[in-house]
Amino acid sequence: MKIVFAADGSKYTKKALAFLVTHESLAGPDGEVVVLNVQAPVPNRVKSMLGSGEVNAYYADESQKVLAPIERFLTRHKIAFRIAPTVGSPSAEILRTAKREKAHMIVMGTHGHGLFGRVVMGSVAQRVVTDSEIPVLLVK
């Protein structure tokens, strides 16, 4: 089974990662975890001032801060994985990656803001659950 694991570096990501490792049978013996980190795009005016090289280096640095500990953790637990950093809208990129990878499931942590939080600020997890064509496992 192929799983897209959406990681934002929060404590909720750590909880979801711990769940994934303790339930390694989710992926199965031939499974693979695609670890996805989505960076929000910088405004175009910033990109034009700094140049695309600087902006791309920024994206790489920020993704690495999130992904490096996850790489070490999954390696230590002998779970097959691949890293997939990207830039864009988190919910759209999670869904796009799941479709492109032909994933069987999306796993992600949720901040659990509740109804008021979703109404006021929206929720990446809520959008992914609503729009996904495959199962989504949310870990709180």
Contacts in CASP RR format, 6 or more apart in sequence:
PFRMAT RR
TARGET T0000
AUTHOR 0000-0000-0000
METHOD contacts of the structure
MODEL  1
MKIVFAADGSKYTKKALAFLVTHESLAGPDGEVVVLNVQAPVPNRVKSML
GSGEVNAYYADESQKVLAPIERFLTRHKIAFRIAPTVGSPSAEILRTAKR
EKAHMIVMGTHGHGLFGRVVMGSVAQRVVTDSEIPVLLVK
1 26 0 8 1.000
1 27 0 8 1.000
1 28 0 8 1.000
1 31 0 8 1.000
1 104 0 8 1.000
1 105 0 8 1.000
2 27 0 8 1.000
2 31 0 8 1.000
2 32 0 8 1.000
2 33 0 8 1.000
2 34 0 8 1.000
2 101 0 8 1.000
2 102 0 8 1.000
2 103 0 8 1.000
2 104 0 8 1.000
2 105 0 8 1.000
3 20 0 8 1.000
3 26 0 8 1.000
3 27 0 8 1.000
3 31 0 8 1.000
3 32 0 8 1.000
3 33 0 8 1.000
3 34 0 8 1.000
3 103 0 8 1.000
3 104 0 8 1.000
3 105 0 8 1.000
3 106 0 8 1.000
3 107 0 8 1.000
4 33 0 8 1.000
4 34 0 8 1.000
4 36 0 8 1.000
4 94 0 8 1.000
4 97 0 8 1.000
4 98 0 8 1.000
4 101 0 8 1.000
4 103 0 8 1.000
4 105 0 8 1.000
4 106 0 8 1.000
4 107 0 8 1.000
5 16 0 8 1.000
5 17 0 8 1.000
5 20 0 8 1.000
5 33 0 8 1.000
5 34 0 8 1.000
5 35 0 8 1.000
5 36 0 8 1.000
5 70 0 8 1.000
5 81 0 8 1.000
5 106 0 8 1.000
5 107 0 8 1.000
5 108 0 8 1.000
6 13 0 8 1.000
6 36 0 8 1.000
6 37 0 8 1.000
6 38 0 8 1.000
6 90 0 8 1.000
6 94 0 8 1.000
6 106 0 8 1.000
6 107 0 8 1.000
6 108 0 8 1.000
6 109 0 8 1.000
6 124 0 8 1.000
6 128 0 8 1.000
7 13 0 8 1.000
7 16 0 8 1.000
7 17 0 8 1.000
7 35 0 8 1.000
7 36 0 8 1.000
7 37 0 8 1.000
7 66 0 8 1.000
7 67 0 8 1.000
7 70 0 8 1.000
7 108 0 8 1.000
8 37 0 8 1.000
8 38 0 8 1.000
8 66 0 8 1.000
8 90 0 8 1.000
9 37 0 8 1.000
9 65 0 8 1.000
9 66 0 8 1.000
10 109 0 8 1.000
10 111 0 8 1.000
12 109 0 8 1.000
12 110 0 8 1.000
12 111 0 8 1.000
12 139 0 8 1.000
12 140 0 8 1.000
13 66 0 8 1.000
13 70 0 8 1.000
13 108 0 8 1.000
13 109 0 8 1.000
15 109 0 8 1.000
15 139 0 8 1.000
15 140 0 8 1.000
16 107 0 8 1.000
16 108 0 8 1.000
16 109 0 8 1.000
16 139 0 8 1.000
17 70 0 8 1.000
17 73 0 8 1.000
17 74 0 8 1.000
19 107 0 8 1.000
19 137 0 8 1.000
19 139 0 8 1.000
20 26 0 8 1.000
20 27 0 8 1.000
20 33 0 8 1.000
20 79 0 8 1.000
20 107 0 8 1.000
21 73 0 8 1.000
21 74 0 8 1.000
21 77 0 8 1.000
21 79 0 8 1.000
24 77 0 8 1.000
24 79 0 8 1.000
26 105 0 8 1.000
26 107 0 8 1.000
26 137 0 8 1.000
27 33 0 8 1.000
27 79 0 8 1.000
27 80 0 8 1.000
31 80 0 8 1.000
32 80 0 8 1.000
32 81 0 8 1.000
32 82 0 8 1.000
33 74 0 8 1.000
33 79 0 8 1.000
33 80 0 8 1.000
33 81 0 8 1.000
33 82 0 8 1.000
34 81 0 8 1.000
34 82 0 8 1.000
34 84 0 8 1.000
34 97 0 8 1.000
34 101 0 8 1.000
34 103 0 8 1.000
35 67 0 8 1.000
35 70 0 8 1.000
35 71 0 8 1.000
35 74 0 8 1.000
35 81 0 8 1.000
35 82 0 8 1.000
35 83 0 8 1.000
35 84 0 8 1.000
36 84 0 8 1.000
36 85 0 8 1.000
36 86 0 8 1.000
36 93 0 8 1.000
36 94 0 8 1.000
36 97 0 8 1.000
37 63 0 8 1.000
37 66 0 8 1.000
37 67 0 8 1.000
37 83 0 8 1.000
37 84 0 8 1.000
37 85 0 8 1.000
37 86 0 8 1.000
38 85 0 8 1.000
38 86 0 8 1.000
38 87 0 8 1.000
38 88 0 8 1.000
38 89 0 8 1.000
38 90 0 8 1.000
38 93 0 8 1.000
38 94 0 8 1.000
39 59 0 8 1.000
39 62 0 8 1.000
39 63 0 8 1.000
39 85 0 8 1.000
39 86 0 8 1.000
39 87 0 8 1.000
39 88 0 8 1.000
40 87 0 8 1.000
40 88 0 8 1.000
40 89 0 8 1.000
40 90 0 8 1.000
41 87 0 8 1.000
41 88 0 8 1.000
42 55 0 8 1.000
42 58 0 8 1.000
46 55 0 8 1.000
47 55 0 8 1.000
59 85 0 8 1.000
59 87 0 8 1.000
60 85 0 8 1.000
63 85 0 8 1.000
67 83 0 8 1.000
67 85 0 8 1.000
71 81 0 8 1.000
71 83 0 8 1.000
74 81 0 8 1.000
84 97 0 8 1.000
84 101 0 8 1.000
86 93 0 8 1.000
86 97 0 8 1.000
87 93 0 8 1.000
90 124 0 8 1.000
91 124 0 8 1.000
91 127 0 8 1.000
91 128 0 8 1.000
91 131 0 8 1.000
94 106 0 8 1.000
94 108 0 8 1.000
94 124 0 8 1.000
94 128 0 8 1.000
95 128 0 8 1.000
95 131 0 8 1.000
95 132 0 8 1.000
97 103 0 8 1.000
98 106 0 8 1.000
98 132 0 8 1.000
98 134 0 8 1.000
99 133 0 8 1.000
103 134 0 8 1.000
104 134 0 8 1.000
104 135 0 8 1.000
105 134 0 8 1.000
105 135 0 8 1.000
105 136 0 8 1.000
105 137 0 8 1.000
106 128 0 8 1.000
106 132 0 8 1.000
106 134 0 8 1.000
106 135 0 8 1.000
106 136 0 8 1.000
106 137 0 8 1.000
107 136 0 8 1.000
107 137 0 8 1.000
107 139 0 8 1.000
108 124 0 8 1.000
108 125 0 8 1.000
108 128 0 8 1.000
108 136 0 8 1.000
108 137 0 8 1.000
108 138 0 8 1.000
108 139 0 8 1.000
109 125 0 8 1.000
109 138 0 8 1.000
109 139 0 8 1.000
109 140 0 8 1.000
110 123 0 8 1.000
110 125 0 8 1.000
110 138 0 8 1.000
110 139 0 8 1.000
110 140 0 8 1.000
111 123 0 8 1.000
111 125 0 8 1.000
112 123 0 8 1.000
112 125 0 8 1.000
112 140 0 8 1.000
113 121 0 8 1.000
113 123 0 8 1.000
117 123 0 8 1.000
118 126 0 8 1.000
125 136 0 8 1.000
125 138 0 8 1.000
128 136 0 8 1.000
129 136 0 8 1.000
129 138 0 8 1.000
END
